[in-house]
Every structure is written in structure tokens, then in C-alpha cells.
Amino acid sequence: MAYVSIYRKYRPYDFDGVVGQEHIVRILRNQIKTQTIGHAYLFTGTRGTGKTSVAKIFARAVNCANAINGGACGKCEICKELAKPNNLDIIEIDAASNNGVDEIRELRESVKYPPSVGQFKVYIIDEVHMLSIGAFNALLKTLEEPPSHVIFILATTEVHKLPQTILSRCLRFDFRLVPTQSIAARVKYIFDDMGIKCTEDACLAIAEAGDGSVRDALSIADMCVSYGEGNVDYNVVLDVLGQSNPNIIIDIVECTLKGDISSALTLVNGLSDYGKSMSVLARDITKMFRNLFVAQNVIDCNKTLNLPSEIVNRLKEITGYSNDRILQCVDIMSTVEANMRYSSMPRTLIEASIAKCADPKANVDLTGVVTRLKAVEDRLANGNFSANAEAFEVKKNKRAFSKSACCGFLIKATRDMKKFALYSELTELNKDNFSLDGKVVQIRPSRANMADILLLPEYFELIKKLVVDEFDGVDDIAVIQSDKIVNIDDDIAYVKGLFDKDIVKIK
């Protein structure tokens, strides 16, 4: 016989086997007991929460001749007939592949015929949101006023795609995400029934990975059984899911909070070399920061975290960090996780994000501003009101002095500052007009009247500040007249000597 997957083999047969949907089961049981059964139902909710299973259970229960507490007995002839996959009274329709008007017209014709064994014919239309607009319109009248022996059950994961005219004709039941503890208990029950050895931590990890879906969790359990060869523990689940060892993730989180970027990046490099997915790693780091936040703020956090006790204890040992700091890290890492799918360099994104988390003051966004304001608040709260210039001064790395660097820097700086009068004078200088005497930069003008301009208090102080702030080991400047400067009258006399006639001097 062909192998049957776990989620199919252990699909619930009656209401007692339904996990996490007690509110829906109670209503359906009571409707059957009081014979107040509707003609059209809408089951909506995320994948794997039991919509189709509950629809089949309900279809058998409404037809059972000896219903017990609103559920099918499973022993009468009707129940036995309806348990067969080819019975004629429970019709399943996949709207994804039967979504046209023609298929709905065939359905309208088939509803006229009475059930073969039970009281009702039940039509279960799965993924009903896939029907075309024409198909919806063709279904409206039949859905509103079906024959007395017909019940419609529409199932969908995307209820927002259904026309309002369909919604208004159905009793709507919203299936909730199944709690992790409930899924873990179901996984444990199935493993015990199959004779599979499984630890409690492994069941919790499988349930957590299911993310509220019983079917997804059981599919993961199926893979774990094959991987573990009949023995499923926590490490087996991690390997199947491709998740990183939580102890390593905690090490990354702890190093990041300590500001030890080198160690954190070394751990990331090791996981990358091991072949771990960077997107999965980003998600794991984000979740671990969240887990740390919960561990520090929830007294009985073991049930909330759904992690092995040793991991929870390690998280509790990480102290000394504010909620603000941890939540900043959650925000940074969740952002990089969201952007990971659009990046061709996912590892670089993770490394940059870890660096931001390690030194939040380096951030130029609101996170960094908040961090710096928090530091000021802490200083004030501690009574440290003294002005500490060094604590708040923005330090700049100075560069070594050179003639060409000084000349080029002054020209560019005065241009950028729109000091065009001074800029025009400095453009006439070259590197040979600059020198360094001890800690004093000497400037030798190329024209006689240039010195007068450079010595103007406004210009002199500006040049001094620019040079002192830019170059290391410089604390002053001096403007020195050069003996190589030729007076303009000497120039005129020289030019006159080149010609036979006198040259008129223009004043």
C-alpha cells in the first residue's frame, strides 16, 4: 500500500479530533442537536486550520441517523456509506480548477436530485475565492434558495476576494490560528501512536514552526520522522527546518548588545560558511531579540517562548540592557529581514545591521537620535550637570600638512562657503606659496596688495580656523611678504623698454 502522509492519515474524523476551533465546533454541534441547520456556510481562515476537515465532519454529522452530542456516531449504515470516498452525498469541488460558469451550471442541475442515503446533499466548494465573476453570479440564486435537501459549505483563505452578495447569503465562521501548545499536544499524540520517540522540546519546535497551522506542523513532523529515522529530538527539528542552533544565535545577540562587533560578525561568518540561509539567519536573530525582550518582561515566560528550558535560562541570564535598547535591535533586524528579498548582498545587510545594533549612537536615523538623547537624560538624572566639552564635541580626524593639500583645501573651502572675494585671491596661489614653520603655516602672497587683503581680520581669522581645524600639528598662520614680488611700476618700466614709443599709463 502506498504511503499516506501524516496529516492525511490523522485527519480528524469527528468533532472531538478538531484542534483549536472549539468555538466553531460548539455552534455546529448545537445546530445539529436543535435542528437549526443553515443552508449555506462560509468557512474562512488561514491554511491548515481545519476548514475542509470540519466541513466533512459536519456533512457526516447532519446525515447521521444516531447523532451523539451533535456529532456522527460513525457506526450506523449512513455513516459507513458516507465514510467511503466515492459517496454521492458529500461532493467536494475544487474551485481553483472548476471556476467557470459551465461548472456552476452543472452544479445547479445536480442539486435537483435528492441524496442517496442521508437527509442532505452537502456541497463543499474549496478555495471558493477562485471562482470567476460569472460563476459567482450563476451561483447566487441557488445559494440563496437551494432545495431543502442541499447544504453549501464554502471554504476560503482569502475571504476579502468574495463578492458581498455571496457573503450576505452565508453563515460565516472564522477559523483561528491554532495555539502552539495545542499543536504540540497533537504532534505528541500522533508520534506516540506511531511509536516514534520524540522529546517535548521537539514537539514544541515543530508546533512553533507550524505558525498556527496544524497541517503545516504535521508536514514538518513527517519530514522529521524520515530524517531522524524514528527518533525525533530538538536538533533533528532544527536541521530539518534549516534553523541555526539557538545557542549560537544567543551568542550573536549577546555579543551585539555588548558592542563586540568582531565576535558577532565572526559567528555570522561561521554560519554562512556552514551554508545557512541569510534570510533565515536574519529571522532567527530577530526572533531571539524578541525572545530576550519577553524573557526580561514576562514572569512565567517558558510557556510564552516555547523554547527548551536551557535556552530560556540563558536568555534570563542576559541582564543590564533596557527595553528600549532591545526593541531598537528588533526594529533594525526586522527591517533588514524585510529588505533581504530585494538584495543581492544579504550577508552584507546582516553585517551592517549587527553593527547598527552594536552601536546605536552611530545610527543617523531616529534610533540613533533617541539613543543620544537617552544618554543626555541619564547624565542629568545622575546629577552630572557640568559642561563636558569633550563628551559632546564632534571630533574630526585631522590630516597631515602638505603644501599642495593646504593650497587646494583653502581654495575649495572658500568656494564652498561662497567667500568669492577671498576665493579669487587664493586662486592665484600655488603650493610654493605655502610652507610650515613648526606649528605655523606661512603664506607668501604672489602680489603686493594680496597681503593687505589676506590680513583683513575677517579673512585672516577664517583662514586660520580652516587650516587649524583641517591639519594636524597646526595652531596658527602667518602672512609674509615675499621679496620676489615685483612692484607694478617696475613692470611698467620694463614694458616701456620693449617699445620705441612711450606707452600711456592708464590710471
C-alpha positions as CSV (number, residue, x, y, z in Angstrom):
1,M,0.0,0.0,0.0
2,A,1.2,3.5,-0.9
3,Y,2.5,5.6,2.0
4,V,-0.1,8.1,3.4
5,S,1.3,11.3,4.8
6,I,0.8,12.0,8.5
7,Y,-1.6,15.0,8.0
8,R,-3.8,12.9,5.8
9,K,-3.7,9.7,7.9
10,Y,-4.5,11.6,11.1
11,R,-7.1,14.0,9.6
12,P,-9.9,14.3,12.3
13,Y,-12.9,12.1,11.7
14,D,-15.2,13.7,14.3
15,F,-15.6,16.9,16.2
16,D,-13.6,15.5,19.1
17,G,-10.5,15.4,17.0
18,V,-10.7,19.0,15.8
19,V,-7.8,21.1,17.4
20,G,-8.1,24.7,18.4
21,Q,-11.6,25.5,16.9
22,E,-13.8,24.9,19.9
23,H,-15.9,28.0,19.3
24,I,-16.9,26.7,15.8
25,V,-17.4,23.1,17.0
26,R,-19.8,24.2,19.7
27,I,-22.0,26.2,17.4
28,L,-22.2,23.4,14.8
29,R,-23.0,20.7,17.5
30,N,-25.8,22.8,18.9
31,Q,-27.3,23.5,15.4
32,I,-27.4,19.7,14.8
33,K,-28.9,19.0,18.2
34,T,-31.6,21.7,17.8
35,Q,-32.1,21.0,14.1
36,T,-31.4,24.7,13.2
37,I,-29.1,23.8,10.3
38,G,-28.4,26.6,7.8
39,H,-28.4,26.2,4.0
40,A,-25.1,27.9,3.3
41,Y,-21.9,28.2,5.4
42,L,-18.7,30.1,4.8
43,F,-15.5,28.7,6.5
44,T,-12.6,31.2,6.3
45,G,-9.2,31.2,7.9
46,T,-5.5,30.6,7.2
47,R,-4.3,27.4,5.7
48,G,-4.2,24.2,7.7
49,T,-6.6,25.3,10.5
50,G,-9.2,22.6,9.7
51,K,-11.8,24.2,7.4
52,T,-12.1,21.3,5.0
53,S,-11.9,18.7,7.8
54,V,-14.7,20.4,9.8
55,A,-16.8,20.7,6.6
56,K,-16.6,16.9,6.1
57,I,-17.3,16.2,9.7
58,F,-20.3,18.4,9.7
59,A,-21.5,16.9,6.4
60,R,-21.5,13.4,8.0
61,A,-23.0,14.6,11.3
62,V,-26.1,16.3,9.7
63,N,-26.8,13.0,7.9
64,C,-26.1,10.6,10.9
65,A,-29.2,8.6,12.0
66,N,-27.9,8.3,15.6
67,A,-26.1,11.6,16.2
68,I,-24.4,11.7,19.6
69,N,-24.0,15.1,21.2
70,G,-24.3,16.7,17.8
71,G,-21.7,14.5,16.1
72,A,-21.8,11.5,13.9
73,C,-21.8,8.1,15.6
74,G,-19.6,6.5,13.0
75,K,-21.4,3.2,13.3
76,C,-24.8,3.5,11.5
77,E,-25.2,2.5,7.9
78,I,-25.3,6.1,6.8
79,C,-22.1,6.9,8.5
80,K,-20.4,3.9,6.9
81,E,-21.6,4.9,3.5
82,L,-20.5,8.5,3.9
83,A,-17.1,7.4,5.1
84,K,-16.4,6.0,1.6
85,P,-14.5,8.4,-0.7
86,N,-16.8,7.9,-3.6
87,N,-20.1,8.5,-1.9
88,L,-22.7,10.6,-3.7
89,D,-24.0,12.8,-0.9
90,I,-20.8,14.7,0.1
91,I,-19.5,16.4,-3.1
92,E,-16.2,18.2,-2.9
93,I,-15.5,20.8,-5.6
94,D,-12.1,22.5,-6.2
95,A,-12.9,26.0,-7.3
96,A,-9.4,26.6,-8.4
97,S,-9.8,24.1,-11.3
98,N,-13.6,24.3,-11.7
99,N,-14.1,28.1,-11.7
100,G,-16.2,28.7,-14.8
101,V,-19.8,29.4,-15.5
102,D,-20.3,26.0,-17.1
103,E,-19.2,24.1,-14.0
104,I,-21.6,26.1,-11.8
105,R,-24.4,25.4,-14.3
106,E,-23.7,21.7,-13.9
107,L,-23.8,22.1,-10.1
108,R,-27.2,23.8,-10.4
109,E,-28.6,20.9,-12.3
110,S,-27.2,18.3,-9.9
111,V,-28.7,19.9,-6.8
112,K,-32.2,19.0,-8.0
113,Y,-31.5,15.3,-7.3
114,P,-32.1,14.1,-3.8
115,P,-29.4,12.5,-1.6
116,S,-28.8,8.7,-2.0
117,V,-28.5,7.6,1.7
118,G,-28.8,10.5,4.0
119,Q,-31.1,13.5,4.6
120,F,-28.8,16.1,3.0
121,K,-26.5,16.5,0.0
122,V,-23.6,18.6,1.1
123,Y,-21.5,20.6,-1.5
124,I,-18.1,21.6,-0.2
125,I,-16.6,24.2,-2.5
126,D,-12.9,24.7,-1.6
127,E,-10.9,27.8,-2.5
128,V,-14.2,29.4,-3.4
129,H,-12.5,32.8,-4.0
130,M,-11.1,31.4,-7.2
131,L,-14.5,31.4,-8.9
132,S,-14.9,33.8,-11.8
133,I,-17.3,36.7,-11.5
134,G,-19.6,35.0,-13.9
135,A,-19.5,31.8,-11.8
136,F,-20.4,33.8,-8.7
137,N,-23.3,35.4,-10.4
138,A,-24.6,32.0,-11.7
139,L,-24.3,30.6,-8.1
140,L,-26.2,33.4,-6.3
141,K,-29.8,32.3,-6.8
142,T,-29.1,28.7,-6.0
143,L,-27.0,29.7,-2.9
144,E,-29.8,31.8,-1.6
145,E,-32.7,29.4,-2.2
146,P,-31.3,25.9,-2.6
147,P,-33.5,22.8,-2.4
148,S,-34.4,21.7,1.2
149,H,-32.0,18.7,0.9
150,V,-29.0,20.8,-0.1
151,I,-26.3,22.4,2.1
152,F,-23.5,24.5,0.8
153,I,-20.2,24.9,2.6
154,L,-17.8,27.4,1.0
155,A,-14.2,27.4,2.2
156,T,-11.5,30.0,1.5
157,T,-8.3,31.5,2.8
158,E,-9.0,34.9,1.2
159,V,-12.4,35.9,2.2
160,H,-11.8,39.5,1.1
161,K,-12.0,38.4,-2.6
162,L,-15.6,37.2,-2.2
163,P,-18.4,39.4,-3.5
164,Q,-20.5,41.0,-0.8
165,T,-23.6,39.3,-2.4
166,I,-22.0,35.9,-1.6
167,L,-21.0,36.9,2.0
168,S,-24.5,38.1,2.8
169,R,-26.0,34.7,1.9
170,C,-23.8,32.6,4.2
171,L,-23.3,31.9,7.9
172,R,-19.7,32.9,8.4
173,F,-17.2,31.0,10.6
174,D,-13.7,32.4,11.1
175,F,-11.1,29.7,11.9
176,R,-8.4,30.9,14.3
177,L,-4.8,30.1,14.3
178,V,-4.3,27.1,16.4
179,P,-2.3,27.7,19.7
180,T,1.2,26.3,19.7
181,Q,0.6,24.2,22.8
182,S,-2.5,22.6,21.2
183,I,-0.5,21.7,18.1
184,A,2.4,20.4,20.2
185,A,0.0,18.1,22.1
186,R,-1.5,16.8,18.8
187,V,2.0,16.1,17.4
188,K,2.9,14.3,20.6
189,Y,-0.2,12.2,20.4
190,I,0.5,11.2,16.8
191,F,4.1,10.4,17.5
192,D,3.1,8.2,20.4
193,D,0.5,6.5,18.3
194,M,3.1,5.8,15.6
195,G,5.7,4.5,18.1
196,I,8.1,7.4,17.3
197,K,10.3,8.6,20.1
198,C,10.0,12.4,20.4
199,T,11.1,14.9,23.0
200,E,8.8,17.6,24.4
201,D,11.2,20.3,23.1
202,A,11.0,18.8,19.6
203,C,7.2,18.8,19.6
204,L,7.2,22.5,20.7
205,A,9.7,23.4,17.9
206,I,7.5,21.6,15.3
207,A,4.4,23.3,16.6
208,E,6.1,26.7,16.6
209,A,7.3,26.2,13.0
210,G,3.7,25.4,12.0
211,D,2.8,29.0,12.8
212,G,-0.8,28.2,13.8
213,S,-1.4,25.6,11.0
214,V,-1.9,22.0,12.1
215,R,-1.3,20.8,8.6
216,D,2.0,22.6,8.2
217,A,3.1,21.3,11.6
218,L,2.3,17.7,10.6
219,S,4.1,18.1,7.3
220,I,7.2,19.1,9.2
221,A,6.7,16.2,11.6
222,D,6.6,13.9,8.6
223,M,10.0,15.1,7.4
224,C,11.4,14.9,10.9
225,V,10.4,11.3,11.2
226,S,12.2,10.5,7.9
227,Y,15.3,12.5,8.9
228,G,15.5,11.2,12.4
229,E,14.8,7.5,11.4
230,G,12.3,7.1,14.2
231,N,13.9,9.3,16.8
232,V,13.0,12.9,16.8
233,D,14.7,15.4,19.1
234,Y,15.3,19.2,19.1
235,N,18.4,19.1,16.9
236,V,16.6,17.0,14.3
237,V,13.9,19.6,14.0
238,L,16.5,22.4,13.7
239,D,18.3,20.5,10.9
240,V,15.0,19.8,9.0
241,L,13.9,23.5,9.3
242,G,17.4,24.8,8.4
243,Q,17.4,26.9,11.6
244,S,20.5,27.9,13.4
245,N,21.5,26.5,16.8
246,P,19.7,28.8,19.3
247,N,22.9,28.9,21.5
248,I,24.8,30.4,18.6
249,I,22.1,32.9,17.9
250,I,22.1,33.9,21.6
251,D,25.9,34.3,21.4
252,I,25.4,36.7,18.4
253,V,22.7,38.6,20.3
254,E,24.8,38.9,23.4
255,C,28.0,40.0,21.6
256,T,25.9,42.6,19.7
257,L,24.5,44.1,22.9
258,K,28.0,44.2,24.4
259,G,29.2,46.1,21.4
260,D,31.6,43.3,20.4
261,I,31.1,43.6,16.7
262,S,34.1,41.5,15.8
263,S,32.9,38.4,17.7
264,A,29.3,38.8,16.4
265,L,30.5,39.0,12.8
266,T,32.8,36.0,13.3
267,L,29.8,33.9,14.4
268,V,27.8,35.1,11.4
269,N,30.7,34.2,9.1
270,G,30.8,30.7,10.6
271,L,27.1,30.2,9.9
272,S,27.5,31.5,6.4
273,D,30.4,29.1,5.7
274,Y,28.2,26.3,7.0
275,G,25.6,27.1,4.4
276,K,22.9,28.7,6.5
277,S,20.5,30.9,4.6
278,M,21.0,34.6,5.4
279,S,17.3,35.3,5.3
280,V,16.6,32.5,7.8
281,L,19.5,33.8,9.9
282,A,18.1,37.3,9.9
283,R,14.7,35.9,11.0
284,D,16.4,33.8,13.8
285,I,18.3,36.8,15.1
286,T,15.1,39.0,15.1
287,K,13.2,36.3,16.9
288,M,15.9,35.9,19.5
289,F,15.9,39.6,20.3
290,R,12.1,39.3,20.7
291,N,12.6,36.2,22.9
292,L,15.1,38.2,25.1
293,F,12.5,41.0,25.5
294,V,9.9,38.5,26.6
295,A,12.3,36.8,29.0
296,Q,13.0,40.1,30.7
297,N,9.4,41.2,30.9
298,V,7.3,38.1,31.4
299,I,7.5,36.4,34.8
300,D,6.4,32.9,33.5
301,C,7.9,33.2,30.1
302,N,8.5,29.5,29.5
303,K,5.0,28.9,28.1
304,T,5.2,32.1,26.1
305,L,8.5,31.4,24.4
306,N,8.0,27.7,23.6
307,L,11.7,27.1,23.8
308,P,13.8,24.5,25.6
309,S,14.4,25.4,29.3
310,E,18.1,25.7,28.9
311,I,17.6,28.3,26.2
312,V,15.1,30.2,28.3
313,N,17.6,30.2,31.2
314,R,20.4,31.6,29.1
315,L,18.1,34.4,28.0
316,K,17.2,35.2,31.6
317,E,20.9,35.5,32.4
318,I,21.4,38.3,29.9
319,T,20.8,41.4,32.0
320,G,21.7,45.1,32.1
321,Y,20.1,46.1,28.9
322,S,17.0,48.4,28.7
323,N,13.8,47.5,26.8
324,D,14.5,50.5,24.6
325,R,17.8,49.1,23.5
326,I,16.4,45.6,22.8
327,L,13.4,46.9,20.9
328,Q,15.8,49.1,18.8
329,C,17.6,45.9,17.8
330,V,14.3,44.2,17.0
331,D,13.3,47.1,14.8
332,I,16.7,47.2,13.0
333,M,16.8,43.4,12.4
334,S,13.1,43.2,11.3
335,T,13.8,45.9,8.7
336,V,16.7,44.0,7.3
337,E,14.7,40.8,7.2
338,A,12.0,42.5,5.2
339,N,14.6,44.0,2.8
340,M,16.5,40.8,2.4
341,R,14.4,39.5,-0.5
342,Y,15.3,42.6,-2.6
343,S,19.0,42.5,-2.0
344,S,21.8,40.8,-4.0
345,M,24.1,41.0,-0.9
346,P,22.1,39.6,2.0
347,R,25.2,38.9,4.1
348,T,26.3,42.5,3.9
349,L,22.9,43.6,5.0
350,I,23.1,41.4,8.1
351,E,26.6,42.5,9.0
352,A,25.6,46.2,8.6
353,S,22.5,45.7,10.8
354,I,24.5,44.0,13.5
355,A,26.9,46.9,13.5
356,K,24.0,49.3,13.9
357,C,22.6,47.2,16.8
358,A,26.0,47.1,18.5
359,D,26.5,50.9,18.3
360,P,23.1,52.6,18.1
361,K,24.6,56.0,18.6
362,A,26.2,55.6,15.1
363,N,22.8,55.5,13.5
364,V,21.8,58.6,11.6
365,D,18.1,57.8,11.9
366,L,15.6,58.3,14.7
367,T,17.0,55.3,16.6
368,G,20.4,57.0,16.9
369,V,18.9,60.3,18.0
370,V,16.9,58.6,20.7
371,T,20.0,56.8,21.9
372,R,21.9,60.0,22.2
373,L,19.1,61.8,23.9
374,K,18.8,58.9,26.4
375,A,22.5,59.3,27.2
376,V,21.9,63.0,28.0
377,E,18.9,62.1,30.2
378,D,21.0,59.7,32.1
379,R,23.6,62.3,32.7
380,L,21.1,64.7,34.0
381,A,19.4,62.1,36.2
382,N,22.7,61.3,37.8
383,G,23.2,64.9,38.7
384,N,26.0,65.5,36.2
385,F,25.2,69.0,35.1
386,S,28.7,70.1,34.3
387,A,29.6,71.0,30.8
388,N,31.9,68.4,29.4
389,A,33.1,69.8,26.1
390,E,35.0,66.6,25.3
391,A,31.9,64.5,25.8
392,F,29.8,66.4,23.3
393,E,32.4,67.7,20.9
394,V,32.3,66.2,17.5
395,K,35.8,65.2,16.8
396,K,37.3,65.2,13.4
397,N,40.2,63.2,12.2
398,K,42.9,65.7,11.0
399,R,45.3,65.0,8.2
400,A,49.0,65.7,7.8
401,F,50.1,69.0,6.4
402,S,51.4,69.3,2.9
403,K,51.8,72.4,0.7
404,S,49.6,71.2,-2.2
405,A,46.9,69.9,0.2
406,C,46.7,73.2,2.1
407,C,46.5,75.3,-1.1
408,G,43.8,73.1,-2.6
409,F,41.9,72.9,0.6
410,L,41.7,76.6,1.1
411,I,40.6,77.3,-2.5
412,K,37.8,74.6,-2.3
413,A,36.6,75.6,1.2
414,T,36.3,79.3,0.4
415,R,34.4,78.5,-2.8
416,D,32.0,76.2,-1.0
417,M,31.5,78.9,1.7
418,K,30.7,81.4,-1.1
419,K,33.5,83.7,0.1
420,F,34.2,84.7,-3.6
421,A,36.4,87.8,-2.9
422,L,38.8,85.7,-0.8
423,Y,38.4,82.7,-3.2
424,S,39.6,84.8,-6.2
425,E,42.7,85.9,-4.3
426,L,43.6,82.4,-3.3
427,T,43.3,81.0,-6.8
428,E,46.4,83.0,-7.7
429,L,48.4,80.9,-5.2
430,N,50.1,77.6,-5.7
431,K,51.8,75.1,-3.4
432,D,55.1,77.1,-3.5
433,N,53.3,80.0,-1.7
434,F,52.8,77.8,1.4
435,S,55.3,76.4,4.0
436,L,55.2,75.1,7.5
437,D,57.5,76.5,10.2
438,G,57.0,74.5,13.4
439,K,53.3,74.7,14.1
440,V,52.7,77.9,12.0
441,V,51.6,77.8,8.3
442,Q,53.3,80.6,6.4
443,I,51.5,82.1,3.4
444,R,53.5,84.2,1.0
445,P,51.3,86.3,-1.3
446,S,52.1,86.5,-5.0
447,R,51.1,90.2,-5.3
448,A,51.9,93.2,-3.1
449,N,48.3,94.1,-2.3
450,M,47.3,90.5,-1.7
451,A,48.9,90.5,1.7
452,D,46.7,93.5,2.7
453,I,43.7,91.6,1.7
454,L,44.7,88.4,3.5
455,L,45.5,90.3,6.6
456,L,42.0,91.8,6.9
457,P,40.7,90.5,10.3
458,E,37.7,88.7,8.8
459,Y,39.7,86.8,6.2
460,F,42.7,86.2,8.4
461,E,40.6,84.6,11.2
462,L,38.7,82.5,8.6
463,I,41.8,81.1,7.0
464,K,43.3,80.4,10.4
465,K,40.3,78.4,11.6
466,L,40.1,76.4,8.4
467,V,43.8,75.5,8.4
468,V,44.0,74.7,12.2
469,D,40.8,72.5,12.1
470,E,42.0,70.6,9.0
471,F,45.7,69.8,9.5
472,D,47.3,68.0,12.4
473,G,50.0,69.8,14.4
474,V,49.0,73.3,13.2
475,D,47.9,76.0,15.6
476,D,48.5,79.3,13.8
477,I,49.1,81.0,10.4
478,A,51.3,83.9,9.2
479,V,51.1,86.1,6.1
480,I,54.6,87.0,4.9
481,Q,55.5,89.5,2.2
482,S,57.8,87.9,-0.4
483,D,60.9,89.6,-1.6
484,K,60.2,88.1,-5.0
485,I,57.1,90.3,-5.6
486,V,57.8,92.9,-8.2
487,N,56.2,96.3,-7.9
488,I,53.7,97.2,-10.7
489,D,55.7,100.4,-11.5
490,D,58.8,98.2,-12.2
491,D,56.6,96.2,-14.5
492,I,55.5,99.3,-16.4
493,A,59.1,100.5,-16.9
494,Y,60.1,97.0,-18.2
495,V,57.3,97.0,-20.7
496,K,58.1,100.6,-21.9
497,G,61.6,99.4,-22.6
498,L,60.4,96.9,-25.1
499,F,58.9,99.5,-27.4
500,D,60.1,102.6,-29.3
501,K,57.3,104.8,-28.2
502,D,56.1,105.7,-24.8
503,I,53.2,103.7,-23.5
504,V,50.4,105.7,-22.0
505,K,49.8,104.6,-18.4
506,I,46.2,104.1,-17.7
507,K,45.2,105.0,-14.2
